Amino acid sequence: MKMSGRLSVVGAALAAALGGALLAAAPAQSLTCSAPPGAPTESSAILGTEACGANTEGPGGAWSYGSGGVGFADSRGDSRVGALGLDGGVGAAESAGGLLAAVGVGAESLALGVLDQPGTAVVATGPGSQAFIGDVTDPVLCVGEMALAANLTTGQGCFVYGSLRYTTMP
């Protein structure tokens, strides 16, 4: 899929804005959970309103991080999954054979990714925003002021940044 220059600029602006939100997030207690490839592993930690969880069946790996938020990653099959929840946000990712990353930054932020088929996807949200990405038969969702969801395998995706909104057609 070839990306237009305007789409690249908007994507870069959204990435910069999310990066700025990551850097501006207050350094609260942080929790890290890891379920590396090898044997079936479950890891979880909860501290007040922060939490992380990582699960794998064995061949894949899952990593999550919560700093003022909640991160949860679930790897099935040979997938690699990462999730971050920062400054009140929630990042949750579940994959059955691909690469998936979910990052939720800020209060009332939810980034959710679910891949039941092999693929590569990313989902990220800023404060007060929600985004979802899944497989080709699943809808994509980007709502709020700052959200990105992209399945790089199927070409499906959406992003929202202020009044700018874009969704790919299936």
C-alpha positions as CSV (number, residue, x, y, z in Angstrom):
1,M,0.0,0.0,0.0
2,K,1.5,3.3,-1.1
3,M,0.9,6.2,1.3
4,S,0.3,9.7,0.0
5,G,2.6,12.6,1.0
6,R,-0.3,14.3,2.9
7,L,-1.2,11.0,4.7
8,S,2.4,10.6,5.7
9,V,2.6,14.1,7.1
10,V,-0.6,13.6,9.1
11,G,0.6,10.2,10.3
12,A,3.9,11.8,11.4
13,A,2.0,14.6,13.2
14,L,-0.1,12.1,15.0
15,A,2.9,10.1,16.0
16,A,4.7,13.3,17.2
17,A,1.6,14.3,19.3
18,L,1.4,10.8,20.8
19,G,5.1,10.9,21.5
20,G,4.7,14.3,23.2
21,A,1.9,12.9,25.4
22,L,4.2,10.0,26.3
23,L,7.0,12.3,27.3
24,A,4.6,14.6,29.2
25,A,3.0,11.7,31.2
26,A,3.9,12.1,34.9
27,P,6.3,9.4,36.0
28,A,4.1,7.4,38.4
29,Q,4.9,4.0,39.7
30,S,5.4,1.7,36.7
31,L,4.6,-1.9,36.3
32,T,6.1,-4.3,33.7
33,C,4.8,-7.7,32.8
34,S,6.6,-10.1,30.5
35,A,5.7,-13.5,29.0
36,P,8.7,-14.2,26.7
37,P,8.6,-16.9,24.0
38,G,9.4,-20.4,25.2
39,A,6.9,-22.0,27.7
40,P,3.4,-21.0,28.5
41,T,3.6,-18.0,30.9
42,E,1.2,-15.7,32.7
43,S,2.4,-12.5,34.4
44,S,0.4,-9.8,36.1
45,A,0.8,-7.0,38.5
46,I,-1.7,-4.5,40.2
47,L,-0.8,-1.5,42.2
48,G,-3.7,0.9,43.0
49,T,-5.2,1.9,39.6
50,E,-2.2,0.7,37.6
51,A,-1.9,-2.8,36.2
52,C,-0.2,-4.9,33.6
53,G,-0.7,-8.4,32.3
54,A,1.1,-10.6,29.8
55,N,0.2,-14.1,28.6
56,T,1.6,-16.5,26.1
57,E,0.9,-20.1,25.1
58,G,4.6,-20.6,24.5
59,P,5.9,-20.0,21.0
60,G,4.9,-16.3,21.0
61,G,5.7,-13.5,23.4
62,A,3.8,-10.8,25.2
63,W,5.0,-7.7,27.0
64,S,3.0,-4.9,28.8
65,Y,3.7,-1.8,30.8
66,G,1.5,0.3,33.0
67,S,2.5,3.7,34.3
68,G,-0.5,5.5,35.7
69,G,-2.6,3.2,33.4
70,V,-3.2,-0.4,32.4
71,G,-1.4,-2.5,29.8
72,F,-2.5,-6.0,28.8
73,A,-1.0,-8.3,26.1
74,D,-2.1,-11.8,25.1
75,S,-0.1,-13.8,22.6
76,R,-1.5,-17.0,21.0
77,G,0.4,-19.0,18.5
78,D,3.6,-17.5,17.2
79,S,2.7,-13.8,17.8
80,R,4.5,-10.9,19.3
81,V,2.3,-8.5,21.3
82,G,3.0,-5.4,23.2
83,A,0.7,-3.1,25.2
84,L,1.2,0.2,27.1
85,G,-1.2,2.1,29.4
86,L,0.1,5.5,30.5
87,D,-1.2,8.4,32.5
88,G,-4.8,7.0,32.9
89,G,-4.9,5.2,29.5
90,V,-5.5,1.6,28.6
91,G,-3.6,-0.4,26.0
92,A,-4.8,-3.9,25.3
93,A,-3.6,-6.3,22.5
94,E,-4.4,-9.9,21.6
95,S,-3.0,-11.7,18.6
96,A,-3.0,-15.2,17.2
97,G,0.0,-15.1,14.9
98,G,1.4,-11.6,14.1
99,L,2.8,-8.4,15.4
100,L,0.5,-6.1,17.4
101,A,1.1,-3.0,19.5
102,A,-1.5,-1.1,21.5
103,V,-0.7,2.2,23.3
104,G,-3.3,4.2,25.4
105,V,-2.1,7.6,26.8
106,G,-4.2,9.8,29.0
107,A,-7.4,9.8,30.9
108,E,-10.3,7.9,29.3
109,S,-8.0,6.6,26.5
110,L,-8.6,3.1,25.2
111,A,-6.4,1.4,22.5
112,L,-7.7,-2.1,21.7
113,G,-6.3,-4.5,19.0
114,V,-7.4,-8.1,18.3
115,L,-5.9,-10.2,15.5
116,D,-7.3,-13.7,15.0
117,Q,-5.4,-14.1,11.8
118,P,-1.6,-13.5,11.1
119,G,-0.9,-9.8,10.5
120,T,0.8,-6.7,11.6
121,A,-1.2,-3.9,13.3
122,V,-0.9,-0.9,15.6
123,V,-3.4,1.0,17.6
124,A,-2.8,4.2,19.7
125,T,-4.9,6.7,21.5
126,G,-4.6,10.0,23.3
127,P,-6.7,11.5,26.1
128,G,-10.5,10.9,25.9
129,S,-10.1,8.8,22.7
130,Q,-10.8,5.2,21.7
131,A,-9.5,3.1,18.8
132,F,-10.0,-0.5,17.7
133,I,-8.3,-2.6,15.0
134,G,-8.9,-6.2,14.1
135,D,-8.9,-8.5,11.1
136,V,-10.3,-7.8,7.6
137,T,-13.9,-8.7,8.6
138,D,-13.8,-6.5,11.7
139,P,-14.7,-2.8,11.6
140,V,-12.1,-0.2,12.5
141,L,-12.9,2.5,15.0
142,C,-11.3,5.9,15.8
143,V,-13.2,8.3,18.0
144,G,-12.3,11.3,20.2
145,E,-9.5,13.8,19.5
146,M,-6.4,11.7,19.0
147,A,-6.6,8.1,17.7
148,L,-4.9,5.8,15.2
149,A,-5.7,2.2,14.2
150,A,-3.9,0.4,11.3
151,N,-3.8,-3.1,10.1
152,L,-0.8,-3.0,7.9
153,T,-1.6,-6.4,6.4
154,T,-5.1,-5.7,5.3
155,G,-4.7,-2.0,4.6
156,Q,-7.6,-1.1,7.0
157,G,-7.2,1.8,9.3
158,C,-8.3,5.1,10.6
159,F,-7.0,8.2,12.4
160,V,-8.4,11.2,14.2
161,Y,-6.5,14.3,15.2
162,G,-8.8,17.1,16.2
163,S,-11.2,17.8,13.4
164,L,-9.1,15.8,10.9
165,R,-10.6,12.3,10.4
166,Y,-9.7,9.6,7.9
167,T,-10.9,6.0,7.5
168,T,-9.8,3.6,4.7
169,M,-12.5,1.9,2.7
170,P,-12.7,-1.9,2.9
